[in-house]
Amino acid sequence: MARIVVIGAGMGAMAAAARLAVAGHRVTVYERTETYGGAVGRYERDGFAFDTGPGLLHLPAVYRDLFVKTGKEPLERCVELTQVDPASRHVFADGTAVSLPNASRAGIVSALDAALGAGAGARWGEFLNRARDAWDRSRRPLLEEPLPADVTPFARDPYPAPRTGLLRRPAATLAEVGRRELRDPRLAALLESHALAYGFDPATAPAAAAVLPYMEQTFGSWYVGGGIRALADAVYERCRQRKVDFVFGTSVTDVLVKDGRAVGVELDDRKVVEADHLVAGAPLLALYRDQVLEWESTDEWPRHQQGVRTGRVTVCLALRGAREADAVHRTVVHSADREDELDALARGRLCDRPTVVVLRPDDERLRPDGDHESVTVTATVPAGGVWASDNLWGTAEGSAEASAVEAFADRMVEAAAAAVPGLRERLLWRVVRTPADTFHETGAYQVPGPALAGARGSLLPAANPAPLGGLYFAGGWAHPGGGLAHAGMSGALVAGLIVEGAGFRGSQ
């Protein structure tokens, strides 16, 4: 039985902890905040409750596998899972709207033809066929296995060129896929919104980012009863049932090294805890100070993935009045000026017309009663590094910067009115959450995106085994990257590497 210290209680770290405990190891989790879940948080006030991180689950098979492998109770006995249908409604800049059914290729094609004109659905379907090829080529090596020592094969983009037509040169970026292959600004906006939701700039994201809409539209979107925070509750309880110890309100300040191997940690009270293995579920300053990972001096926190670093602004809205019976769970209201939105991301400013994702779950556990509604509105914004530490997200109330953030939230709510009838008249109060809140809860301003092939390998996060022996990385900042499903995969990979050794190549 090995002694294992897990740093941080995020979803990937807890997924690793539960698996390691079942394998017979003694696992202790040290979390600097007073709760678990990392970015999967909850805000509650006056009988209203809001998810402050992701609001939907994709690839639930990842957590089904976790619960099967760690106990007799399957996931569905621990949380209530419901497919969201329609999966999403999209409102485009020209006022056109389309509702896309959940996990139905034929239904999506028909809906796009009806809303955008004949041929739109066929073009989207042909694109999804190519996205499926990219998914099939990259799924196992990029998601289900540890990164190999030689990652140069991932520098090549697996997204294929169209099979018909005179132009066969593969698209270099996702934006180019939209222009060349979809040939409709609304279809291009639909495609790009998936990249934007994960924090990628479509103008620089590789064409391989096509796997993001493919993943969602093939495997579906799922809602967890009580909100995604209920999934964090269930994973935490599974850890506790498997005798994982949690120590909250305690920071790990240093990694102890002996003979080139991690042998323990030092806590903020200077207590030393010895360990046979360490699992870092969050960025830890000591790892960079000691050059276990590369430090980029221009950043407050080092980047693991190159390109635009993004975070989230989320506005929690408490509304009077009942949710209409035919309300859609998720609506994406697209920016009326996509070029300005992407330029703002690249230049570190807040745009005038953001794309917003509006979530309206029909869940009595999130509202005081049937005469009220809880709504969240989210936008992707620049985050991290010197720009964030220059106080746009952390200044005192009443400052010019804070006023700019409130004005941006005003614009988000204005856009959300396209998805919520009578929004302004129904508003009781709102709470604005910025990357500063993300930093407080996770130790980083940015929300990491999933690993992607292409882009010369620049979108690969840190490998699970660290250069320092005995140390492993789990969670959204490590392979295979950010997102609920990806975090769960990282926990499985780390547990496999510790239990089975360096030869572990993932579940067969």
N, C-alpha and C positions, 0 to 999 in steps of 0.2 A: 504493500500500500504506500503510494507516494504522497508527499505533502505538496499540495498545489495552492498557490496564491493567485487569485484572480483580481486584477486591478480594474475596478469599475463594474457597475451593475447594469450595463446596457443590455440590449436584447441578444447580441452576439455573445457577449461575455457570459450571460446566464445560460444560453443554449449550450456553451462549452462546459460550464460548471455542472449542469444537470447530467450531461453525458459522462463526464469524468467521474462524478460521484457514483453513478450506476456501475461504472467499471471497477469500483472498489477503492477509489482514491479519497483521501481526506482533503476537502476543498473548502477554502475560506475566501470570501469575497470582501474586499475593502472598497467602499464607495464614499467619495468625499462629500456628497450631498446626503440628504436625509431620506432619500427614497430610491427606488429602482426604476429601470425602464429607459434611462437615458433620454433620448429625444421623444420617446413615446410617453408623453405627459398628459396631465389633466388639469384644467382650470375649472373651479367651481365657485359659484356665487349666487345667492338668492334663489336656490333651487335649480339653477341652470348649470349644465356641465358641458365642457367642450374638450375634444381631443386637441392637444397643442402640437402634435406631430402628425404623422400620417393618419388619414381618415379611412382608408380602405386597404384591404389585403389582397395582394396578387400572389399567385403560386402558393396557395395554402398547403400544398403537399409537403412543403418544407417543414411546417410546424406539425402537420400530421405525423411525419416521420419522427420528429423530435419526441412527441408524446407516446408514440408506439414504442420507441426504443428506450424510453425512460420510465415506463410504467404500464399498468394494465388498463388504465383509463385512457381512451382515445381522446383526441382534441375535441371532438363534438360533444363529449360528455362534460367537458370543462368550460367550453364557451359555446355561445350560440352563433353559428355561421349561416349567413343568408346571401345568396347571389343577388347582386343589385341589378335590377332590370327596369328600364334601360340602364346600360352601364354608364352612359354619359349623354348629356345634351350639349351641343356646341352652338353657340350664337356667334356668327361671324360679323365682321366689320360692316358689311353691307346690309345687315339685318336678317340675312338668311339663317335659319335654324334647322338642325337635324338631330334627332334622337337615335342613338346607336344601341341596338340590342346587345345583351351580354352573351359573349362567346358564341356568336352565330355568324359565320362568314356569309352565308346567303342572306341573312337578315340585314347585315351591314351593307352589303352591295345594293340590296333593294332600297334601303333607307336613303343611301347617298344618291341613287338614281332619281328617287322621288323628290328629294330636296334640292339637289344641285343640277339636275338635268341628266338626260340619258347619256350613258357612257362614263359618267363619273364613278359609278360603282365598279364597272369593269376595270378602269384604270387603277382604282384602289386595290381591287382583288389581285390584279397582276403584280402590283407592288408587294402585296403581302406574300405572294408566292416567292418572290426574290428574297424577301425578309425571312421567310421560312428556310431558304437555303443557307442564309447567313447564320440563323439560329442553329440549324443542324450541324454546321461546320464548327461552331464555337461553343455550343452549350456545354458539352462535357469538359473539354480542356480548360474552358474559361470560367466555368461555374462550379463544376462538381469535383474537380481535382485540384490539389495544390499546384501553385505555379512551378513550372520546371526551372532548373538553373538557367537554361537558355531560353529567354523569352522572345528572341528575335522572330519566331514564327508569328507572334501576335502583332508584329508591326504591320503585317499584310492585312488589308481589309477584306473580310470574307464576303462582303456584299457583292453579288455578281452584276455584270452589265446586262441590260435588257437583251433578250434573245432575238428580238426582231428589230427591223429598221436598219438604216445605214450607219447610225452612230452607235458604236459598240464600246467606246471608251468608258470604263467604269467611272461612276461619279466619285468625286473626291470628298465631298461633304454631304451632310444630310440636306442642307438647303439646296444643293445642286440636284439631288434626287427629286425634290419637290418641283423645281423648275422644269427639269428635263422630262421627267417621267409622269408626273401627275397633271401638269399643264393646266392647273386651275388654282388661283390664289387661295381659295377656301380649302381645297384639299391640301395644299402646301401648308397652310396655317394649322390644319388638323394634324399633319405629320409633325410639324415643328413644335406643337404644344406638348407632345410627349417628351421630346428632348428637354424643353424648357422646364417641365415639371420635375425632371431629375437634375436640373441645374446645368444643363449643357447648352452652349450657344450653337444653334443649328448652322450658323455660318462657318464654324470651325469644327464641329463634331463630325466624326467620320461617318460615311454612309452606313457603317455597321450599326449605328444607333437605330437603324430600322428595326432591330430586334425588340426595341422598347414597345412600340405599338403592337407588334406581332405577339409579344408575350401577353400583353393585356387582353387583346381581342381574341386570342386563342384559348387562354386558360381562365379568363374571366376575372371579374372584380367581385370581392366578397366584403360584406359588412359584418363586424363582430358586435353582437348585441351588447349594449352598454358602452359602445365605443371601443376603439383599438386599445385603449388603456386596459380594458378587460383582458386582452391577450397578454399584456405585460403582467397583470395580476396572476393569470393562470400559469405563466412560465415561472414566476417567482414562487408560487405555491408548489409547483412541481419540484423546484430546487429544494425547498424546505422539506418536502416529503422525502427527498433523497438525502437528507442530512447535510446539505450544504449550509455552512455558517455564513451569516452576513454581518458585517461590522459597518454601520452607517456613520456619517459625520467624521470620517477618518480618511486623511489623504496619505497616499504613498508618495514620499518625497525623494526616495533614492532607490536604485537597484544595486544590490550588493553583488560583487563579482569576485570570484576566486578561480585562479588558474584558467582564465578565459571563459568562464561559465557563470551564468546567473545562479546565485545560491540563496537569495532571499531579498527582502525589502526592508527599508527603514520608513517608519511612519512619522506623521507630523509631531508626535510626542517623543520622537527619537527612539521609540521602541523598535527593536530589531526582530524580524520574523524570518526564520529560516524556511527554505522551501526547496524541493527537488525540481520543481518546474514553476515558471511564472507565465501567466496569461495576461497580456496587457489589452484590456478592452477599451482603452481610451488613450489619446495622445498623452504622453508623460514627458515633461520637460527634461527629466534626467536622461532619458534615452538620447536626446539630441545633444545635450550638454556633453555627454560622454561619447558622442559621435557613434552611437550604435546605429542611428539613422542620420541621413544627411540633413544638415541645417541650411536653410536659405535665409541669409541675413536680412533680406528685405521684408520678411514676413514675421509677424508676431508668433504665429504658429506655422511650422513648415508645411509645405504642400506635398501631398503624396501623388496627386494627379495634376498634370499641367493644364494650362488653359484658364478660362475665367472661373474664379471661385465665387460661388453663389450661396446665399442663405434664403431665409424665408421671412416675410412679414405676414403675420396672421392676425386678422381682426375677428374677435369673438363678438357676436351680435346677440343680444337678448331682445327678443321681439314679443310684443303683445299680439294676440290673435292666433287662431289655429292655423296650422299648416294645411293648405288646400289638399284635398284627397288625391289629386292627380299630380302633385308636385314631384319633380325629378330629384333623386338623391344627389346627383353630382351634375353641375353645369359648368362648362368652360366658356367664359365670355372673352372672346379674342380681342386683342388690342386693335384699335383703329389705325395705329401707326406702328407696324411691326419693325420697320427699319429703325425708328427712334428707340424702341424698346430694346432691341439688341445692341444698338450703339451705347445706350445707357449702361447695360450690363458690362460691356467691354471697357467703358471709361469710368466706372465706379460712381455713377450718379443714379438718381431716382427718375424714372421716365414720367411723362405726362399722362400716358394712357396705358396702364399695365394690363396684361392678360391676367385674369383672376379665375381661380377655381372656387366655386361656391358649393359647399356641402350642406345638405338639408336632410339629415337622417330622421326618419319617422320612428323615433325611439322615446317612449315615455320616461325612460330612465334619465334622459338628458334635459328634461324640462319640468317646471313646477307642476303643471297640469295641462290639460288639453287645450287650454285657451292661451298657450304661449308656445314659442318655438325657439330652439337654439340653432344658430347658423354660424358657420365659419367661412371666412373669405381669405384666400391665401394668394400671395404673389411671390414670384422669384425675384430676388434683388441681389446686387453685389454684396459681398461680405468677406471679412477676413483681412489679415495682414495689416500693414500700416494704415491703410484707408480706414478700416474699422476702428483701430486704436486711436484715430484722430477724432473720435468722439461723436461721429454721426449717430451711432446707436446707443451711446452711453452717457449723453450729456444731461445736465440737470433740467428739470421741467421749466419751461418758459424760455429756454435758450433758442437761438435761431435754428440750430440743428434739430432740436426737439420739435420745433414748429414745422420744420420741413417734413419730418416723419409723420406728424399728425395730418399735414396737408396731403401727403401721399396716401394715408389711410382714408382720407375723405374721397380721394379719387378712386380707390379700391371699392369703397361702398357705393359710389356713384355707378361704377361699372356693374356691381353685383345687383343693382336694381333691375337689370335685364333678366335676372333669374328669380327674383323674389318680388312678387306684386306688392305694391304699397310699402316698400321697405322703409322709406324715410318716415312715414306716418306711424309705422308700427314699432320703431326703434325705442326701446327703454333705456339702454345703455350699451356701451361697447368697451372692449379692452383691446389694446393694440400690443402685440408681441413682436419683437424684433430679433435680429441676430444677437443682440446683447443677452436676451433671455436664453437663446440657444447656447451661448457661451457659458452662462451661469450653470446650465444643466448638463452640458456635455464637455466643456473645456475647449470648445472650438466655435467660432462664429459661423463657419460654413457648414452646409449639409452635404456630405460626400455623395457623389454619384456612383452608379455601378460600374464595374470594370467593362471596358469596351476594347475590342480588337481594332486594329488600324491606327491611324494618327501616329505612326512610327513608334507605337508602344507607349505613348505618353500618357494614356489613360488607364494604366495598370496601377492599382494601389500597392501598398507594401505587402510582400509575401508573408504568409503565415509564420514560417520559421524565421526568427530573427537571425542576423549575422552572429549574435551572441548566443552561444549554446545554452539550452535550458529556458530560453525566452521565446514566447509565441505571441502573435498578434491576432486579435479577433475583433469583430465589429465592423461598422460601416467604413472605417478608415483603412481597413485591411482587406486583402483578397477574400471574396470576389467583389468587394465594394459596398456602396450604400444602398439602402432600401431594406424593408422588413425581411423579405425573403432572402436577400443576399446576406444580411446579418446572420440569419439562422444557418445559412450554408457555411459561413465562416466559422461558426461555433462547432459545426459538425466536422469540418476539416481539421481544426485545431485539436479536437478531442481524438480524432483518428490518428493524427501525427504523434500525439503523446502516448496513446495506448498501443499503437501498432508499430511506431517507429518511423524513421525517415522513408521507408519503402512504401508507406501508405499512399494509395493513389485514388482514394475516394470509394464511395459505395458502389458496388457492382449492380 
